[in-house]
């Protein structure tokens, strides 16, 4: 029976390196997946997102270094080149470094999380991911918007999902000849009858301004965050019926972005 010739050492080294890379990839996914099994709320925290990415790269990087060593490559040469490239990249990418540091600040501050709805300079969308350099939003017309982390740290933004309830505001303009007390009572009654309007805090009506022929008022009511859009539409419709009373007027909604 003919003997089977042994595999060349170079081929064996290549097979071992490939097996190491595959095993490293599997372990990296396992490490990242274990962090992803945290409770739903905790898994949305930026620090957890960063930890998952760091765990993946740490495990896979170790496997890659081991595989290169099995191929007989001198890692000190790569480390020296990496150090030079790191210094050069540091001077050439100051903006990226600023975004990286800003991302760490966002993670420690915990002011946003995956799934929140943000308003950044008039751009409103749901947070898809919080990465090392940027935050990705999906707008409500299904567009992807990338916001640099530095923009969020240096500027102002609104988190529309930070609290469980939101206030709905509707601005109305009534003829100056109207009975304001009666109009106020009708508006409050209409707000209380709207589905989804919370009883606490109660609806309110405030006078905003007085012109020669018109009075500007604001109807405010509170709703659960998930019911905001439905309550806003119902409140505008109810306010319009009140406005279209003895003296014709006009109503316009002055709402926060949804």
C-alpha positions as CSV (number, residue, x, y, z in Angstrom):
1,X,0.0,0.0,0.0
2,X,1.6,3.3,-1.1
3,X,2.4,5.7,1.7
4,X,0.7,9.1,1.8
5,X,3.2,11.9,1.4
6,X,3.1,14.4,4.3
7,X,1.9,17.8,3.5
8,X,4.5,20.5,3.0
9,X,5.2,22.6,6.1
10,X,4.1,25.8,4.4
11,X,0.7,24.3,3.5
12,X,0.3,23.0,7.1
13,X,1.1,26.5,8.4
14,X,-1.4,28.0,6.0
15,X,-4.1,25.5,7.1
16,X,-3.4,26.3,10.8
17,X,-3.6,30.0,10.2
18,X,-6.9,29.7,8.3
19,X,-8.3,27.5,11.1
20,X,-7.2,30.1,13.6
21,X,-8.9,32.9,11.7
22,X,-12.2,31.0,11.4
23,X,-12.1,30.1,15.1
24,X,-11.3,33.7,16.0
25,X,-14.2,35.0,13.9
26,X,-16.6,32.6,15.7
27,X,-15.3,33.6,19.1
28,X,-15.5,37.3,18.2
29,X,-19.2,36.8,17.2
30,X,-19.8,34.9,20.4
31,X,-18.2,37.6,22.6
32,X,-20.2,40.3,20.9
33,X,-23.4,38.2,21.0
34,X,-23.1,37.6,24.8
35,X,-23.0,41.4,25.3
36,X,-26.0,41.7,23.0
37,X,-28.1,39.4,25.3
38,X,-28.3,42.0,28.0
39,X,-31.8,43.3,28.8
40,X,-33.4,45.2,26.0
41,X,-33.0,48.6,27.6
42,X,-29.4,48.0,28.6
43,X,-28.4,46.8,25.2
44,X,-29.4,50.2,23.7
45,X,-27.0,52.1,25.9
46,X,-24.0,53.5,23.9
47,X,-21.4,52.0,26.3
48,X,-22.8,48.6,25.6
49,X,-22.7,49.2,21.8
50,X,-19.0,50.3,22.1
51,X,-18.2,47.3,24.3
52,X,-19.7,44.9,21.7
53,X,-17.6,46.4,18.9
54,X,-14.5,46.4,21.1
55,X,-15.0,42.8,22.1
56,X,-15.3,41.8,18.5
57,X,-12.2,43.5,17.4
58,X,-10.1,42.5,20.4
59,X,-10.9,38.8,19.9
60,X,-10.5,38.8,16.1
61,X,-7.4,40.9,16.4
62,X,-5.8,38.4,18.7
63,X,-6.7,35.6,16.3
64,X,-5.3,37.5,13.4
65,X,-2.0,38.1,15.2
66,X,-1.8,34.4,16.0
67,X,-2.5,33.4,12.4
68,X,0.2,35.8,11.1
69,X,2.7,34.3,13.6
70,X,1.8,30.8,12.4
71,X,2.7,31.9,8.9
72,X,6.1,32.9,10.1
73,X,5.6,36.6,9.8
74,X,7.5,38.9,12.2
75,X,4.8,40.9,14.0
76,X,7.3,43.5,15.3
77,X,7.7,44.8,11.8
78,X,3.9,45.3,11.5
79,X,3.7,46.9,15.0
80,X,6.4,49.4,14.0
81,X,4.7,50.2,10.8
82,X,1.4,50.5,12.6
83,X,2.9,52.9,15.1
84,X,4.2,55.2,12.3
85,X,0.9,55.0,10.5
86,X,-1.0,55.8,13.7
87,X,1.1,59.0,14.2
88,X,0.6,60.1,10.6
89,X,-3.1,59.3,10.7
90,X,-3.4,61.3,14.0
91,X,-2.1,64.5,12.3
92,X,-4.2,63.9,9.2
93,X,-7.5,63.0,10.9
94,X,-8.0,65.5,13.7
95,X,-11.7,65.6,12.9
96,X,-12.0,61.9,13.3
97,X,-10.2,62.0,16.6
98,X,-12.5,64.7,17.8
99,X,-15.5,62.6,16.8
100,X,-14.1,59.6,18.5
101,X,-13.6,61.5,21.8
102,X,-17.1,63.0,21.4
103,X,-18.5,59.5,21.0
104,X,-17.0,58.5,24.3
105,X,-18.6,61.6,25.9
106,X,-22.0,60.6,24.5
107,X,-21.5,57.1,25.8
108,X,-20.7,58.3,29.3
109,X,-23.5,60.9,29.3
110,X,-26.2,58.4,28.2
111,X,-28.4,61.2,26.8
112,X,-29.3,59.0,23.7
113,X,-29.8,55.4,23.0
114,X,-30.6,53.2,20.0
115,X,-34.3,53.5,19.2
116,X,-34.6,57.1,20.5
117,X,-36.1,59.8,18.2
118,X,-33.8,62.8,17.9
119,X,-34.3,66.3,16.5
120,X,-30.9,67.6,15.4
121,X,-31.1,71.0,13.7
122,X,-34.5,70.2,12.3
123,X,-33.6,66.7,11.1
124,X,-35.8,64.2,13.0
125,X,-35.2,60.5,12.9
126,X,-34.8,57.3,14.9
127,X,-31.4,56.4,16.1
128,X,-30.2,53.2,14.2
129,X,-26.7,53.0,15.7
130,X,-24.2,54.9,17.8
131,X,-20.8,54.3,16.3
132,X,-17.4,55.5,17.2
133,X,-17.4,58.5,14.8
134,X,-21.1,59.2,14.2
135,X,-24.7,58.5,15.0
136,X,-27.0,57.2,12.2
137,X,-30.6,58.3,12.0
138,X,-33.5,57.0,9.9
139,X,-35.9,59.8,9.2
140,X,-39.6,59.2,8.9
141,X,-39.5,59.4,5.2
142,X,-37.0,56.5,5.3
143,X,-33.8,58.4,4.6
144,X,-30.4,57.6,6.3
145,X,-28.8,60.6,8.0
146,X,-25.3,60.5,9.5
147,X,-24.6,62.9,12.3
148,X,-21.0,63.3,13.4
149,X,-20.6,62.8,17.2
150,X,-18.9,66.2,17.5
151,X,-22.0,67.9,16.2
152,X,-24.1,66.3,19.0
153,X,-21.6,67.2,21.7
154,X,-21.0,70.8,20.6
155,X,-24.5,71.7,19.6
156,X,-28.0,71.3,20.9
157,X,-30.4,68.5,20.1
158,X,-33.7,67.3,21.3
159,X,-34.4,63.7,22.4
160,X,-38.1,63.2,21.7
161,X,-38.1,59.8,23.4
162,X,-36.4,60.6,26.7
163,X,-39.7,60.8,28.7
164,X,-42.8,58.6,28.6
165,X,-45.3,61.5,28.0
166,X,-45.2,64.5,25.6
167,X,-47.2,67.7,25.4
168,X,-49.3,68.5,22.4
169,X,-49.7,72.2,21.6
170,X,-52.3,73.7,19.2
171,X,-52.3,77.4,18.5
172,X,-55.7,79.0,17.6
173,X,-56.6,82.5,16.4
174,X,-60.1,83.6,17.3
175,X,-62.0,86.7,16.4
176,X,-61.7,89.4,19.1
177,X,-65.5,89.5,19.3
178,X,-65.7,86.0,20.6
179,X,-66.5,85.2,24.3
180,X,-63.1,84.1,25.4
181,X,-64.2,82.4,28.6
182,X,-66.8,80.4,26.7
183,X,-64.2,79.5,24.1
184,X,-61.7,78.4,26.8
185,X,-64.3,76.1,28.4
186,X,-65.2,74.6,25.1
187,X,-61.6,74.0,24.2
188,X,-60.9,72.3,27.6
189,X,-64.0,70.1,27.2
190,X,-63.0,69.2,23.7
191,X,-59.5,68.2,24.8
192,X,-60.8,66.1,27.7
193,X,-63.0,64.2,25.3
194,X,-60.2,63.4,22.8
195,X,-59.0,59.8,23.0
196,X,-55.6,59.5,24.4
197,X,-55.4,62.8,26.2
198,X,-54.2,62.3,29.8
199,X,-56.1,63.6,32.7
200,X,-52.9,64.4,34.6
201,X,-51.4,66.8,33.9
202,X,-54.7,68.3,32.8
203,X,-55.3,70.2,29.5
204,X,-54.7,74.0,29.7
205,X,-55.6,77.0,27.6
206,X,-53.4,80.1,27.6
207,X,-53.7,83.5,25.9
208,X,-50.7,84.3,23.8
209,X,-51.4,87.6,22.2
210,X,-54.0,90.2,21.3
211,X,-54.4,92.0,18.0
212,X,-56.9,94.5,16.7
213,X,-59.2,91.8,15.3
214,X,-57.9,88.6,16.6
215,X,-56.9,86.8,19.8
216,X,-54.2,84.1,19.8
217,X,-54.7,81.2,22.2
218,X,-52.8,77.9,22.8
219,X,-54.5,74.7,23.8
220,X,-52.1,72.2,25.5
221,X,-52.7,68.6,26.4
222,X,-50.5,65.7,27.4
223,X,-50.4,62.2,25.8
224,X,-48.3,59.1,26.0
225,X,-45.3,59.2,23.7
226,X,-46.7,56.4,21.5
227,X,-50.0,58.2,21.1
228,X,-48.6,61.6,20.3
229,X,-49.5,61.7,16.6
230,X,-53.0,60.4,17.1
231,X,-53.7,62.8,19.9
232,X,-52.3,65.7,17.9
233,X,-54.6,65.0,15.0
234,X,-57.6,64.6,17.2
235,X,-56.8,67.7,19.1
236,X,-56.5,69.8,16.0
237,X,-59.8,68.5,14.7
238,X,-61.5,69.2,18.0
239,X,-60.0,72.7,18.2
240,X,-61.1,73.5,14.7
241,X,-64.7,72.8,15.6
242,X,-64.5,75.2,18.5
243,X,-62.9,77.9,16.3
244,X,-65.6,77.5,13.6
245,X,-68.1,79.0,16.0
246,X,-70.2,82.1,15.8
247,X,-67.2,84.1,14.4
248,X,-65.1,82.3,11.8
249,X,-61.4,82.0,12.4
250,X,-58.5,79.8,11.6
251,X,-56.6,77.2,13.5
252,X,-53.0,76.0,13.1
253,X,-51.1,73.4,14.9
254,X,-47.8,74.4,16.5
255,X,-46.4,71.1,17.5
256,X,-43.0,69.7,18.3
257,X,-41.6,67.5,15.6
258,X,-42.6,63.9,15.9
